[in-house]
């Protein structure tokens, strides 16, 4: 019997996620999911509260859900991946990490990992970035120059890029966890068109925002959980509800206020602040600050981190704890086993944080702030303090 780890956002949980779990989980196996909290890698709120998403995953094959802290979940691919892998490795019970991949070939992904470790590639990336292109584009071109187009093509695809980061993180940690690639089926990542019963999370979120029926693209149990949340006013979250608040934050900020925020370099904070003074909406800020070097996603993450108060300190201090968002009976058994093997403290109840020290409390305080702000994006606004009162999902 295996314990399989999956790093996820489940934003929302859809048929593609169920397909991945079904591909890797045999009878007797357990699935542990590290899942982003209420803010995600796109630099915006998740479509639904983390406990709603955790419950959907538990009903559709997951056994234990661990939260990826917001400083890691609202970060770029490398930080996101390393945070997730660190949690799975620290649990002490996971033997395999599974992930979706456009190429689906572990050998090809490992070639890309090895290429990115080459000092000549690093030097070429630096040279190419002097031309003003993004890091991602420079990395792809550098690998193509030295290793050829086949390996470079791996770095074009969103899921392959994350897969490369997962494998790289396993190597950095000297983890004994084995990677397993599953070829992605159906619609492409962020694709605007569906493919049968498969649709991208981006398309499903858009349909939810428009009040359209998404039942075709989600497992029945997951759809019922999400539809119940819609009926109760708990989704979809809408970042536009924070437009004025974030613009106010930006307009009162100075370049000095952006020091120490992840991904800030080369004066991008000046562009962001200048754009905010001319913009009426956040979308206009993103457009105004964008350059060939800085993507929309990176700008969104910088602004979100500034607004939430996320500094490099949170990432630099390392992973503070393993926080449990939900579990079923099999997950409960995993927790009992992990209690003896884990290299990080495990927090199940919110009261557990009081005994975990200053760094853990600093991170939990940030999580509370993030949830209080997330609650403002919901159709039915929730009050402050729900991070302290909402417990884990137990099936």
TAVEN-V619797 format. One record per residue. N is the residue number from 1. RES is the residue in one small letter. PSI is psi in radians with two decimals (NA if undefined). OMEGA is omega in degrees with one decimal (NA if undefined). NEAR is the number of other C-alpha atoms within 12 Angstrom. Layout:
N;RES;PSI;OMEGA;NEAR
N;RES;PSI;OMEGA;NEAR
This chain:
1;x;2.40;-177.4;15
2;x;2.73;168.2;22
3;x;1.99;-171.4;38
4;x;2.28;177.8;43
5;x;2.44;175.8;43
6;x;2.31;176.5;51
7;x;2.28;-164.1;46
8;x;2.93;165.4;47
9;x;-0.55;-177.7;44
10;x;0.96;-170.1;47
11;x;1.21;0.3;45
12;x;-3.13;175.9;50
13;x;2.18;-175.9;49
14;x;-3.08;-174.9;41
15;x;-0.54;177.4;39
16;x;-0.67;177.1;40
17;x;-0.73;177.9;41
18;x;-0.68;178.8;35
19;x;-0.78;179.6;29
20;x;-0.82;-179.8;38
21;x;-0.77;-179.1;39
22;x;-0.58;-179.5;22
23;x;-0.58;-170.9;24
24;x;-0.24;-174.3;33
25;x;2.00;173.3;29
26;x;2.95;178.7;16
27;x;2.26;-179.7;14
28;x;-0.31;178.2;14
29;x;2.77;174.9;26
30;x;2.57;179.4;37
31;x;2.14;176.0;44
32;x;2.17;179.4;51
33;x;2.17;166.3;48
34;x;2.13;-172.2;48
35;x;2.43;174.8;52
36;x;2.62;176.8;46
37;x;-2.36;-171.8;45
38;x;-0.12;173.8;50
39;x;2.53;-168.0;46
40;x;3.12;-171.7;40
41;x;-0.40;178.2;39
42;x;-0.11;-178.3;34
43;x;0.70;-179.5;36
44;x;2.98;178.6;43
45;x;2.59;169.3;43
46;x;2.79;-177.8;42
47;x;-0.42;-178.3;43
48;x;2.71;176.7;45
49;x;2.57;-175.0;48
50;x;-0.55;-178.3;51
51;x;-0.54;173.1;40
52;x;-0.79;179.9;42
53;x;-0.63;178.0;47
54;x;-0.72;-179.7;45
55;x;-0.73;178.0;38
56;x;-0.75;-179.7;46
57;x;-0.71;179.5;51
58;x;-0.60;179.4;40
59;x;-0.19;-174.0;31
60;x;0.41;171.5;35
61;x;-0.32;176.4;40
62;x;2.67;-178.9;45
63;x;-0.47;-177.9;40
64;x;2.28;-180.0;49
65;x;2.16;177.6;53
66;x;2.41;-179.6;49
67;x;2.30;169.5;48
68;x;2.05;-176.8;45
69;x;2.64;-171.0;47
70;x;-0.56;178.9;48
71;x;-0.45;178.6;48
72;x;-0.58;-176.6;49
73;x;-0.46;179.3;43
74;x;0.56;-175.6;49
75;x;3.04;176.6;41
76;x;3.06;-170.9;35
77;x;-0.75;-176.4;35
78;x;-0.82;-179.9;29
79;x;-0.74;176.8;32
80;x;-0.86;-176.8;38
81;x;-0.78;-178.1;40
82;x;-0.62;176.1;38
83;x;-0.79;-179.7;44
84;x;-0.76;179.8;48
85;x;-0.68;178.2;52
86;x;-0.73;179.3;43
87;x;-0.79;-179.6;46
88;x;-0.73;179.8;50
89;x;-0.69;-177.4;41
90;x;-0.43;-178.7;37
91;x;-0.56;175.0;41
92;x;0.06;-177.4;32
93;x;-0.18;-174.1;35
94;x;2.29;178.4;37
95;x;-0.29;-177.9;28
96;x;2.44;169.6;34
97;x;2.21;-178.3;44
98;x;2.53;-179.3;43
99;x;2.63;174.2;45
100;x;2.62;-176.8;40
101;x;2.39;177.7;35
102;x;-0.68;-178.6;30
103;x;-0.59;177.0;30
104;x;0.13;-176.8;26
105;x;1.98;-178.4;24
106;x;-0.66;-178.6;28
107;x;-0.70;179.1;19
108;x;-0.68;178.4;28
109;x;-0.71;179.8;40
110;x;-0.56;174.7;31
111;x;-0.74;179.2;27
112;x;-0.69;177.3;40
113;x;-0.83;-179.6;33
114;x;-0.65;178.9;25
115;x;-0.70;-177.1;33
116;x;-0.17;175.9;35
117;x;-0.13;-176.9;22
118;x;2.23;-178.9;19
119;x;-0.55;178.2;15
120;x;-0.63;176.6;19
121;x;-0.76;178.9;28
122;x;-0.76;180.0;24
123;x;-0.72;179.8;21
124;x;-0.66;177.3;26
125;x;-0.80;180.0;31
126;x;-0.75;179.4;22
127;x;-0.77;-176.9;19
128;x;-0.59;-179.6;24
129;x;-0.35;176.0;24
130;x;-0.31;178.7;17
131;x;-0.10;175.5;15
132;x;0.09;179.5;19
133;x;2.92;-179.2;22
134;x;2.81;176.5;25
135;x;-0.74;-178.2;27
136;x;-0.76;179.7;32
137;x;-0.70;179.1;28
138;x;-0.69;179.9;30
139;x;-0.79;179.5;37
140;x;-0.79;-178.9;34
141;x;-0.65;-179.7;34
142;x;-0.75;178.6;34
143;x;-0.70;179.0;36
144;x;-0.73;-178.2;25
145;x;-0.68;-172.4;23
146;x;-0.59;-173.8;25
147;x;-0.18;178.9;25
148;x;2.93;-172.9;19
149;x;-0.58;-176.6;18
150;x;-0.79;178.2;21
151;x;-0.68;-179.9;33
152;x;-0.59;-178.8;33
153;x;-0.46;176.9;28
154;x;-0.58;-174.7;39
155;x;0.17;176.4;39
156;x;-0.36;-169.0;29
157;x;2.28;-174.0;26
158;x;-0.80;-179.1;25
159;x;-0.62;175.9;32
160;x;-0.69;178.8;37
161;x;-0.80;177.5;37
162;x;-0.70;179.0;38
163;x;-0.76;177.1;49
164;x;-0.72;179.5;45
165;x;-0.65;177.0;37
166;x;-0.82;-179.0;47
167;x;-0.73;178.0;41
168;x;-0.73;179.8;33
169;x;-0.68;177.1;33
170;x;-0.70;179.8;33
171;x;-0.74;-179.9;23
172;x;-0.71;-178.7;20
173;x;-0.13;-173.7;21
174;x;0.73;-177.0;15
175;x;2.59;175.2;27
176;x;-0.05;177.5;22
177;x;2.38;-179.0;32
178;x;2.36;178.0;28
179;x;2.59;176.0;38
180;x;2.08;179.9;32
181;x;2.37;175.2;33
182;x;2.17;-177.4;30
183;x;2.24;-179.7;25
184;x;2.36;179.0;31
185;x;2.67;172.1;27
186;x;-2.56;-172.2;27
187;x;2.62;179.2;25
188;x;2.80;176.0;26
189;x;2.22;-178.7;29
190;x;0.26;-179.6;22
191;x;2.52;-178.3;19
192;x;-0.14;-179.5;18
193;x;2.54;177.3;21
194;x;2.91;177.5;25
195;x;1.61;-175.6;19
196;x;-2.17;-179.6;15
197;x;0.05;-179.3;22
198;x;2.32;173.4;33
199;x;2.64;178.7;34
200;x;2.70;176.5;34
201;x;-0.62;179.9;35
202;x;-0.77;179.4;30
203;x;-0.73;-179.9;29
204;x;-0.72;177.3;39
205;x;-0.75;179.3;34
206;x;-0.74;178.9;25
207;x;-0.69;177.1;24
208;x;-0.73;178.7;29
209;x;-0.55;-178.9;23
210;x;0.04;179.6;15
211;x;0.39;-178.2;16
212;x;2.79;-179.1;17
213;x;2.12;-179.5;20
214;x;0.21;-173.8;33
215;x;-0.53;-178.6;26
216;x;-0.46;-170.8;23
217;x;0.07;-178.1;36
218;x;2.54;172.1;36
219;x;2.57;-173.8;30
220;x;-0.78;-177.7;21
221;x;-0.68;177.9;26
222;x;-0.74;179.7;34
223;x;-0.71;179.8;30
224;x;-0.69;178.2;25
225;x;-0.79;-178.6;32
226;x;-0.67;179.8;42
227;x;-0.64;175.4;29
228;x;-0.67;177.9;18
229;x;-0.64;175.4;28
230;x;-0.80;-178.1;26
231;x;-0.52;-179.0;15
232;x;0.05;178.1;18
233;x;0.36;-177.0;22
234;x;0.02;172.6;30
235;x;2.76;5.0;39
236;x;2.50;172.0;41
237;x;2.58;-175.9;39
238;x;1.94;-177.5;31
239;x;-0.48;-178.2;34
240;x;-0.41;178.8;24
241;x;-0.27;178.7;24
242;x;0.04;-174.7;27
243;x;-0.94;-175.4;27
244;x;-0.71;-179.5;20
245;x;-0.77;-179.2;24
246;x;-0.69;176.6;34
247;x;-0.70;177.6;32
248;x;-0.74;177.0;20
249;x;-0.80;-177.8;26
250;x;-0.68;-176.3;36
251;x;-0.41;178.1;27
252;x;0.01;-178.5;19
253;x;2.73;172.4;23
254;x;2.89;176.9;20
255;x;-0.57;179.2;23
256;x;-0.56;-178.3;16
257;x;-0.31;-178.0;25
258;x;-0.03;178.0;34
259;x;2.33;178.2;25
260;x;0.03;176.2;22
261;x;2.35;-177.9;33
262;x;2.46;174.9;33
263;x;0.05;179.5;34
264;x;2.16;177.3;31
265;x;2.86;171.5;20
266;x;0.54;173.3;18
267;x;0.23;180.0;20
268;x;-0.46;179.3;32
269;x;-0.56;178.2;36
270;x;-0.70;177.9;27
271;x;-0.72;-179.1;29
272;x;-0.81;-178.6;45
273;x;-0.73;178.2;35
274;x;-0.73;-180.0;26
275;x;-0.64;-178.2;28
276;x;-0.47;-179.1;33
277;x;-0.33;-179.2;25
278;x;-0.17;-171.1;21
279;x;2.64;173.6;24
280;x;-0.35;-177.5;22
281;x;2.84;175.8;24
282;x;-0.67;179.5;36
283;x;-0.67;178.0;28
284;x;-0.57;175.5;24
285;x;-0.83;-179.9;33
286;x;-0.78;-179.5;35
287;x;-0.71;-176.3;26
288;x;-0.52;-177.8;28
289;x;-0.31;-175.4;33
290;x;2.45;173.0;27
291;x;3.14;175.5;23
292;x;-0.54;-175.2;22
293;x;-0.58;-173.5;25
294;x;2.06;-179.0;32
295;x;2.88;175.3;27
296;x;-0.79;-176.0;27
297;x;-0.74;-179.6;28
298;x;-0.72;178.3;37
299;x;-0.74;178.4;43
300;x;-0.74;-179.3;40
301;x;-0.72;179.3;38
302;x;-0.82;-178.7;46
303;x;-0.76;179.2;47
304;x;-0.77;179.8;44
305;x;-0.71;176.3;45
306;x;-0.77;-178.2;37
307;x;-0.70;-179.0;34
308;x;-0.26;-178.5;36
309;x;0.47;179.5;32
310;x;2.12;177.6;39
311;x;2.92;177.0;32
312;x;-0.42;179.8;23
313;x;-0.71;-176.3;22
314;x;-0.69;179.3;34
315;x;-0.69;-179.0;32
316;x;-0.51;179.1;19
317;x;-0.18;179.3;18
318;x;-3.12;-178.4;24
319;x;2.14;-171.7;38
320;x;-0.47;-173.6;35
321;x;3.00;171.0;37
322;x;1.89;-177.4;44
323;x;2.22;-176.1;42
324;x;2.16;177.6;42
325;x;-0.43;-179.1;45
326;x;2.79;178.4;41
327;x;2.77;170.8;37
328;x;-2.90;-176.8;30
329;x;-0.72;179.1;19
330;x;-0.66;175.9;25
331;x;-0.62;177.3;32
332;x;-0.72;178.0;26
333;x;-0.67;176.9;19
334;x;-0.70;179.3;32
335;x;-0.69;177.8;34
336;x;-0.72;178.3;20
337;x;-0.74;-178.7;18
338;x;-0.50;-179.8;29
339;x;-0.49;-179.1;21
340;x;-0.34;-171.8;17
341;x;-0.36;-172.4;19
342;x;2.48;176.4;24
343;x;0.02;174.1;20
344;x;2.64;176.4;24
345;x;2.51;-179.2;28
346;x;2.22;178.7;34
347;x;2.03;176.9;31
348;x;-0.84;178.2;28
349;x;2.64;-179.9;23
350;x;-0.47;178.4;27
351;x;-0.29;-179.1;18
352;x;-0.47;-174.5;21
353;x;-0.45;-177.2;28
354;x;-0.34;-177.7;19
355;x;0.09;-171.3;17
356;x;0.01;175.3;22
357;x;3.08;-171.2;15
358;x;-0.75;-176.9;16
359;x;-0.76;178.4;22
360;x;-0.75;-180.0;29
361;x;-0.62;176.2;22
362;x;-0.77;179.7;27
363;x;-0.69;179.3;36
364;x;-0.63;176.2;37
365;x;-0.72;176.0;27
366;x;-0.71;179.0;30
367;x;-0.71;178.7;39
368;x;-0.75;177.7;30
369;x;-0.79;-179.3;28
370;x;-0.73;180.0;39
371;x;-0.70;177.5;37
372;x;-0.68;178.4;27
373;x;-0.75;177.1;35
374;x;-0.69;-177.5;44
375;x;-0.38;177.8;36
376;x;-0.27;-177.5;31
377;x;-0.09;-174.8;33
378;x;2.69;176.0;32
379;x;-0.72;174.9;25
380;x;1.78;-172.9;20
381;x;2.32;177.0;24
382;x;2.71;-177.9;23
383;x;3.03;172.2;20
384;x;2.75;172.2;19
385;x;0.00;-176.8;20
386;x;-0.40;177.5;24
387;x;-0.46;179.1;31
388;x;-0.42;-173.6;22
389;x;-0.49;179.9;15
390;x;2.16;179.4;24
391;x;-3.07;179.7;24
392;x;2.72;175.2;30
393;x;2.15;-178.3;29
394;x;2.08;177.9;27
395;x;NA;NA;23
